[in-house]
Amino acid sequence: DRGRLPMIALRYYAEAAEAALLHFSPDLCIGLTERALILLMQAPEGTERDTLEITLATLQGVSAFHMFGVGSETKGVFERAYTLLADVPEHPMRGRLLHGFGYLLGLRGDYLQALEVAKHAEALSLNANDQELMLAACIVQGEVHHLQGRTKTTRTWLERALAIAEPLGIGANEIFAADPQVMLHGMLAIELVRSGQIEQSRTHMQHARTRAQALRQPMTWLVATWHEVLIEVRMGNSVRVTVLANDMQKLVDKYSLALGRTACRWWRGWADARNGAPRDGYRHIREAYEEHSGLGMRSGASEVLGYAAEALLLAGDYDAAQVELQEALRVGEELGERVYLPQLLLLEAAIARAQDRSDASDAAVRRAIEEARAQEASWLELLAMVELCEQHDTTTEDHQALVRLIDQLPETHGTELVKRARLLIQAS
């Protein structure tokens, strides 16, 4: 640097920055890359400069993601590297760049752009027979389709990814901040719950937890816990969610994991609301949501706002719950995020029922059933069918549909939801 040899200095800066990141020093990595990117302006234009800039920007983006989340600055750094990749398609850091950028876009709620990055990664992987790059593409595809409520499509991508990761023994590395096998088993577990395949879901989640425990990697353990919480929320298990949220809080505090800082608070708020403290729960959910969205993270926003609406409903503040619900529905529509839409429609039904608007309540429940069917999410369909038969005027056809659905979902038979359903069937 001082000898006015920018290209040589830049290579050393890149090596030092990568070493800093590998030794869990993202702040040092950012400092080194910032200095190097200033020095880069002195380097002659050309492929070598572009190659170094991709390296530096990717390392800076990964470090910024760990420290600051997915704000505009982090996105901008990744975007610059992604733009340059068109001129250096065989860059050795392309896997880290494409997975990191695609994952970041997904967290920001930029789902269409995330899918474009995933398709680009898939095309490059096919040209070079690069299995890790294909794995990155599959993971991003799976994440986005999940949030869009496409259950079977999501499972296809996740199963394809797992078929790559397991035989090759791919774990956390310079491309994947968390162990991809843990991530994929957890993601599959969520889709299996949505499909009503509860036992298979538990098997995958146990596999994820066991592997995460053995690996003892903070980000991997966070990912495993995150997925387990989402499963328990869908199962309505507030006691277990409290335990997991507290575990996540300890992990976040110990290892300064920006990604989980807010999530553990809104899940604790969700559990508090269901455990008899809805006002406190609402406050925790809303504060965490505001902080989270302030960091640029919008993925799953419609679900979190749904938690807030439910807390207000439980507090008996029906008008405020309706306002919160409308925001959740608006955000979901804006993002193209349908994963929690059946539950939001059930909340709409519950609020309308509390306000003595029976026709609106009945219509919302039936829309929830239709949406769950469209998503091929049989567990959510069962949830909505039980709600219909418990709280609304139903026909013989409705009860017959409930019987058929239970028969189609043998792995749900030990759940509290099916116990409620059987009581309703007996009573009818």
Residue pairs with C-beta under 8 A, 6 or more apart in sequence:
1 9
1 13
1 35
1 39
3 9
4 42
6 39
6 40
6 42
6 43
7 43
7 44
7 48
7 49
7 52
9 36
9 39
10 36
10 39
10 40
10 43
10 52
10 56
11 52
13 32
13 33
13 35
13 36
13 39
13 56
14 36
14 52
14 55
14 56
14 59
16 32
17 28
17 29
17 32
17 33
17 36
17 56
17 59
17 60
17 63
18 29
18 55
18 59
18 174
20 26
20 28
20 29
20 32
20 63
21 29
21 59
21 62
21 63
22 174
26 62
26 63
26 64
26 66
26 67
27 63
27 67
29 59
29 60
29 62
29 63
30 60
30 63
30 64
30 67
33 56
33 57
33 59
33 60
33 63
34 60
36 52
36 56
37 53
37 56
37 57
37 60
40 49
40 52
40 53
40 56
43 49
43 52
47 87
47 88
50 84
50 87
50 88
51 88
51 91
53 80
53 81
53 84
54 81
54 84
54 85
54 88
54 91
54 93
54 94
54 97
55 91
55 93
57 77
57 78
57 80
57 81
57 84
58 78
58 81
58 93
58 96
58 97
58 100
59 93
60 77
61 74
61 77
61 78
61 81
61 97
61 100
61 101
61 104
62 96
62 100
62 177
64 73
64 74
64 77
65 74
65 100
65 104
65 177
65 258
66 177
66 257
66 258
67 256
67 258
68 74
68 258
68 295
69 258
69 259
69 295
69 296
69 297
70 104
70 107
70 108
70 295
70 296
70 297
71 295
71 296
72 296
74 104
74 296
75 104
75 105
75 108
75 296
78 97
78 100
78 101
78 104
79 101
81 97
81 101
82 97
82 98
82 101
82 117
85 91
85 94
85 97
85 98
89 124
90 128
91 97
93 174
94 121
94 124
94 133
95 121
95 130
95 132
95 133
95 136
95 174
95 175
96 174
96 175
98 117
98 118
98 120
98 121
98 124
98 133
98 136
98 137
99 121
99 136
99 139
99 140
99 175
99 176
101 117
102 114
102 117
102 118
102 121
102 136
102 137
102 140
103 114
103 139
103 140
103 143
105 111
105 113
105 114
105 117
106 114
106 140
106 143
106 144
106 147
106 299
107 296
107 297
107 298
107 299
108 296
108 297
108 298
108 299
109 297
109 298
109 299
109 301
109 335
109 337
111 144
111 147
111 148
111 335
111 336
111 337
112 336
114 140
114 143
114 144
115 140
115 141
115 144
117 140
118 136
118 137
118 138
118 140
118 141
118 144
119 137
121 133
121 134
121 136
121 137
121 140
122 133
122 134
122 137
124 130
124 133
125 131
125 133
125 134
125 137
126 134
131 164
131 168
131 170
132 170
132 175
134 164
135 161
135 164
135 165
135 170
135 180
136 175
136 176
138 157
138 158
138 160
138 161
138 164
139 157
139 161
139 180
139 183
139 184
141 157
142 154
142 157
142 158
142 161
142 184
142 187
143 187
145 153
145 154
145 157
146 154
146 187
146 190
146 191
146 339
147 299
147 300
147 335
147 337
147 338
147 339
148 336
148 337
148 338
148 339
149 337
149 338
149 339
149 341
149 371
149 374
149 375
149 377
150 375
151 191
151 194
151 195
151 375
151 376
151 377
152 376
154 187
154 191
155 188
155 191
155 192
155 195
158 184
158 187
158 188
158 191
159 188
161 180
161 184
162 181
162 184
162 185
162 188
164 170
165 180
165 181
165 184
166 181
170 176
170 180
170 181
171 179
171 180
171 181
171 215
172 178
172 179
172 180
172 215
172 217
172 219
172 220
176 183
177 219
178 217
178 219
178 220
178 222
178 223
179 211
179 212
179 215
179 217
179 220
179 223
181 208
181 211
182 208
182 211
182 212
182 215
182 220
182 223
182 224
183 208
183 220
183 223
183 227
185 204
185 205
185 207
185 208
185 211
186 204
186 205
186 208
186 223
186 224
186 226
186 227
186 228
187 227
188 201
188 204
189 201
189 202
189 204
189 205
189 208
189 227
189 228
189 231
190 201
190 227
190 230
190 231
190 234
192 198
192 200
192 201
192 204
193 201
193 231
193 234
193 235
193 379
194 234
194 375
194 377
194 378
194 379
194 380
195 376
195 377
195 378
195 379
196 378
196 379
196 382
196 408
196 409
196 411
196 412
197 409
197 411
198 379
198 411
198 412
198 414
198 415
199 411
200 411
201 231
205 227
205 228
205 231
208 224
208 227
208 228
209 224
209 228
211 220
211 224
212 220
212 221
212 223
212 224
213 221
215 221
218 251
218 254
218 255
218 257
219 255
219 257
219 259
221 251
222 248
222 251
222 252
222 257
222 259
222 260
225 244
225 247
225 248
225 251
225 260
226 248
226 260
226 263
228 244
229 241
229 244
229 245
229 248
229 263
229 267
232 240
232 241
232 244
233 241
233 267
233 270
234 379
234 380
235 415
236 274
236 416
236 417
238 270
238 271
238 274
238 275
239 271
239 275
241 267
241 268
241 270
241 271
242 268
242 271
242 272
242 275
244 267
245 264
245 265
245 267
245 268
245 271
246 264
246 268
248 260
248 263
248 264
248 267
249 264
249 265
249 268
251 257
251 260
252 260
252 261
252 264
258 295
261 291
262 288
262 289
262 291
262 292
262 295
262 297
263 288
263 292
265 284
265 285
265 287
265 288
266 284
266 285
266 288
266 289
266 292
266 304
266 307
268 284
269 280
269 281
269 282
269 283
269 284
269 285
269 286
269 288
269 307
269 311
270 281
270 285
270 307
270 310
270 311
271 281
272 278
272 280
272 281
272 284
273 280
273 281
273 282
273 285
273 307
273 310
273 311
273 314
273 315
274 281
274 314
278 311
278 312
278 313
278 314
278 315
279 311
279 315
281 311
281 314
282 308
282 311
282 312
282 315
285 304
285 307
285 308
285 311
286 308
288 304
289 301
289 304
289 305
289 308
292 304
293 301
298 331
298 335
299 337
300 337
300 339
300 340
301 328
301 331
301 332
301 335
301 337
302 328
302 329
302 331
302 332
302 335
302 337
302 339
302 340
302 341
302 344
303 328
303 339
303 340
303 343
305 324
305 325
305 327
305 328
305 331
306 325
306 328
306 340
306 343
306 344
306 347
308 324
308 328
309 321
309 322
309 324
309 325
309 328
309 344
309 347
309 351
310 321
310 347
312 318
312 320
312 321
312 324
313 321
313 347
313 350
313 351
313 354
315 321
316 354
318 351
318 354
318 355
321 347
321 351
322 351
322 355
325 344
325 347
325 348
325 351
328 340
328 344
329 341
329 344
329 348
331 337
332 338
332 340
332 341
332 344
338 371
338 375
339 375
341 371
341 375
342 368
342 369
342 371
342 372
342 375
342 377
342 380
342 381
342 383
342 384
343 368
343 380
343 383
345 364
345 365
345 367
345 368
345 371
345 384
346 364
346 365
346 368
346 383
346 384
346 387
348 360
348 361
348 364
349 360
349 361
349 362
349 364
349 365
349 368
349 387
349 391
350 361
352 358
352 360
352 361
352 364
353 361
353 391
358 392
361 391
361 392
362 388
362 392
362 393
365 384
365 387
365 388
365 391
365 392
366 388
368 380
368 384
368 387
369 381
369 384
369 385
369 388
371 380
372 378
372 380
372 381
372 383
372 384
373 381
378 405
378 408
378 409
379 409
379 412
381 405
382 402
382 405
382 406
382 409
382 412
382 417
382 418
382 421
383 417
385 398
385 401
385 402
385 405
385 421
386 402
386 417
386 420
386 421
386 424
388 394
388 398
389 398
389 399
389 402
389 421
389 424
389 428
390 420
390 424
394 428
399 424
399 425
399 428
402 421
402 424
402 425
403 425
406 412
406 413
406 418
406 421
406 422
406 425
409 418
412 418
